[in-house]
Amino acid sequence: MARSEQSSLAKFGFDTTNEARFLSVMTNKDAAVNYLEKQLKTQLLHVSRNIAVSLPYPYWLGAGDRIFTDPKRAIPLQIDPRDRDGLYQEGLLQAMKNAKEHPMRLQFLYSPPGPVNFNSDPDSPYQRPYNIGQLYLIWSNGNRIDNIAVSINQQGEEWVEEIFGRDYFASAAQKPGEIDRIKYFITNPICTDLTIDDFMLKQWQSSDKLIFYSNNSNGEKSYYIADVMKEMQTAFVGQLGEDVDVREIAKNYVYGGGTRDRLDQAYLDVYRLEMIRTGRQSFPLGGNCSGSAIEYDDLFGSRFLVKQIARPSDPLSSEYRRLIQSSRSMTTEEAKNDSTLCRCGNREPHFHCPGKVRDEKSGREQSCNCAITVGKGVRACPKCGLKAICS
């Protein structure tokens, strides 16, 4: 049963085209197993389960300010220059240089949700905005540079502000528009005196704030700071996703004569085992409750055309960022009229106003977030005055 590339990406969310080619030239089978295991685990954790925390991942700086994902500096980090006009890569490189210059000291880089295609390029693959922010924690032992990423919903920005400081956020708020604000964040990493251990033990004032909301194979889950820290601890000891044996799937592929069809099936086996583990016959993929759902019957006897995604296990890559977004990212206009987006406790069908208001105490601009009940004929937000909220 053939499927179009677009529907297959939304339906299954994985790449096999480039990956099958990459695996076919790897002469070291153990290395190939290790590589595929991490790819499959990323699929399990961030597409099936949509957890808040990435796998920890090491990087190395090489000649010409290039970032590599292996100590031999043979495999460069895949960052699309069209991803936020190349400015994300600029900020990431600066954060890594800072980490090298200041071993063990944490560097923070925040990439907010919002527009990705800054130049309105009609041919860019980044037409839809990111609907999930990413907080990157980066540190170095002097040679290797480590990173772990945390997914941030809009409500979680209060925690990000506590991490970066009010002055930093005030500077961002002074920018004339959303794109300029994003540019400020992604090109201005901060260097701290904290170690990763300090960060894990710190008592945060915003501990009661929602950081991330997930609704996938594990069901609905709201992440608060304590939940994020617990998941990070689990990641550091290598126990994320250990309840599904993706390594055995990787071994079967590599030592069983890998083909493109077999690689497709390896990824679908991850979904199949996840359904067996949870007892569910379907679950949504990606990072949003409005995304596509995969059914148990979808997992057998098909050949898929899927969009090329390069090395999604790298938390700093452009394609990892695209992978963890909702399988159907929404435009601003679509989001205004979607009553399924929020899980704030309001039981009536509603959405939250995307307008902006200025905080009286700090003077900085922030999201309005006023809950608007669907079907009440509201023509303007009662809080910020944004017009045409819902008719």
Number of C-alpha atoms within 10 A of each C-alpha: 6 9 14 11 14 12 15 17 22 21 22 27 24 23 23 24 17 15 18 18 12 13 20 16 9 14 9 9 14 13 13 20 23 13 17 27 20 19 21 24 23 26 26 23 20 24 25 26 25 29 25 27 27 26 26 18 16 19 23 21 21 14 7 6 11 12 22 18 19 15 14 9 16 10 11 15 21 20 17 15 13 18 22 21 15 15 18 26 22 14 21 23 18 19 25 25 17 21 26 20 12 18 16 21 21 26 27 23 25 27 24 24 18 17 20 20 20 17 10 11 11 9 8 14 12 18 16 16 17 22 23 23 23 23 18 23 19 28 29 25 13 12 13 18 22 19 22 21 23 24 26 26 20 16 15 20 21 18 21 21 15 14 15 18 11 15 10 16 20 15 13 20 19 13 15 9 10 15 16 14 17 22 20 21 22 20 21 18 23 17 18 16 11 15 16 16 10 12 14 15 9 10 11 13 10 17 14 12 15 21 26 25 24 21 22 24 25 17 13 12 17 14 22 19 19 15 18 19 17 12 20 22 15 15 17 12 9 12 12 21 16 10 10 15 14 24 18 12 20 24 18 15 19 22 12 10 9 17 16 17 13 18 22 22 22 21 25 20 17 21 26 21 16 22 19 12 13 13 10 15 14 19 24 25 31 31 29 24 22 19 21 20 18 18 16 16 10 14 17 11 9 13 14 21 18 22 20 16 20 21 22 25 24 25 26 23 19 23 20 21 19 21 24 30 24 23 24 19 22 18 15 14 10 9 16 19 18 16 16 13 16 16 15 12 6 11 9 11 15 22 25 22 24 19 17 16 17 14 12 8 6 9 12 16 17 13 16 19 18 17 19 23 17 17 10 10 12 15 13 16 21 13 14 17 15 16 12 12 21 18 11
